Amino acid sequence: MTTPSPTVPESTGPTAPTADRAAFLLDFDGTLVDIAPTPASVQLEPGFADVLLRLRDRCGGALAIVTGRPIEQIDHFLPGIPTAVAGEHGLTLRRYPDRAEEPVTGAKLPSDWRDRAEELVGRFPGTALEEKKAGLVLHYRGNPEVEETFKSAILSWLSGQDVFEIHPSKMAWEIRLAGINKGNAVEALMEQAPFAGRVPFFVGDDVTDMDGVRAARELGGFGYLIPDDFQTAQAFRAWLTHYAETA
Ligand SMILES: O=P(O)(O)OC[C@H]1O[C@H](O[C@H]2O[C@H](CO)[C@@H](O)[C@H](O)[C@H]2O)[C@H](O)[C@@H](O)[C@@H]1O
């Protein structure tokens, strides 16, 4: 009797330009890593760091992470994988791994909102405050019942101004600067080397990623969402693994 050969992951899913023409602009949470109970507990799948390194080599360094997280968190979770990063939904930008992050301009978050946010999460076990350069996130994955309470609180802080907006995230509400979105981030990255002149290929899984999908398509490229275009994040990563080996 012969031993069955190991199965190769199915390469189903959308098509992409060949690697010599492509620029990869990829979301992090829910795309490159699975959603985890807390922001700190996400984990890269074993072997997936090598896939990203191979992909980066094959597309001439045109690999960017376009994320809601601060840039330093991406460096923490992807050590030794030099990528461009658009952080905090595009507020922060590092166009090339060995270049400095571009200076951030714009309004600062009113400090009393941070104080109120701290006070709020202190009252509800299982919730957490995540602070960003010009924003904050109220996480309620560990206490889903507070969703509406958190939303109403944020809406009351934001009333009477239009500099900051509330955005839904996965089991979280985020306050961020108006006008900042992943679409602008994709456009900004595509303006310069090593992305300029290539065909953008954007993949994400969340409401915030829809701007990235739109921008990539408007630039003549490809924008895909999980689960519409790839059933799961694992399916997308299996597709990307196959692509990095063959494209
Ligand atoms: O744009 P992304 O890279 O998808 O980042 C979106 C937000 O992701 C993080 O929060 C979410 O993922 C956590 C880990 O899986 C999960 O515990 C949390 O419930 C999710 O909301 C991150 O903490 C945020 O800063 C990002 O904006």
The ligand as a MOL file (V3000), in Angstrom:
LIG
                    3D

  0  0  0     0  0            999 V3000
M  V30 BEGIN CTAB
M  V30 COUNTS 27 28 0 0 0
M  V30 BEGIN ATOM
M  V30 1 O -6.6250 47.1900 10.0220 0
M  V30 2 P -6.3060 45.9520 10.7960 0
M  V30 3 O -4.8930 45.5060 10.6440 0
M  V30 4 O -7.2930 44.8450 10.5140 0
M  V30 5 O -6.4830 46.3550 12.3460 0
M  V30 6 C -7.8030 46.6140 12.8560 0
M  V30 7 C -7.7490 46.6800 14.3750 0
M  V30 8 O -7.1880 45.4450 14.8000 0
M  V30 9 C -6.9550 45.2560 16.2040 0
M  V30 10 O -8.1840 44.9910 16.8510 0
M  V30 11 C -8.8970 43.8770 16.3290 0
M  V30 12 O -8.0760 42.6950 16.3770 0
M  V30 13 C -7.7780 42.1890 17.6990 0
M  V30 14 C -6.8590 41.0000 17.5490 0
M  V30 15 O -7.4330 40.0100 16.7500 0
M  V30 16 C -9.0880 41.8310 18.4160 0
M  V30 17 O -8.8040 41.3550 19.7290 0
M  V30 18 C -9.9790 43.0650 18.4670 0
M  V30 19 O -11.2480 42.7040 19.0260 0
M  V30 20 C -10.2100 43.6470 17.0670 0
M  V30 21 O -10.9590 44.8580 17.1270 0
M  V30 22 C -6.2160 46.4410 16.8000 0
M  V30 23 O -6.2310 46.3370 18.1940 0
M  V30 24 C -6.7780 47.7960 16.3570 0
M  V30 25 O -5.8820 48.8330 16.7550 0
M  V30 26 C -6.8670 47.8330 14.8320 0
M  V30 27 O -7.4400 49.0890 14.4300 0
M  V30 END ATOM
M  V30 BEGIN BOND
M  V30 1 2 1 2
M  V30 2 1 2 3
M  V30 3 1 2 4
M  V30 4 1 2 5
M  V30 5 1 5 6
M  V30 6 1 6 7
M  V30 7 1 7 8
M  V30 8 1 7 26
M  V30 9 1 8 9
M  V30 10 1 9 10
M  V30 11 1 9 22
M  V30 12 1 10 11
M  V30 13 1 11 12
M  V30 14 1 11 20
M  V30 15 1 12 13
M  V30 16 1 13 14
M  V30 17 1 13 16
M  V30 18 1 14 15
M  V30 19 1 16 17
M  V30 20 1 16 18
M  V30 21 1 18 19
M  V30 22 1 18 20
M  V30 23 1 20 21
M  V30 24 1 22 23
M  V30 25 1 22 24
M  V30 26 1 24 25
M  V30 27 1 24 26
M  V30 28 1 26 27
M  V30 END BOND
M  V30 END CTAB
M  END
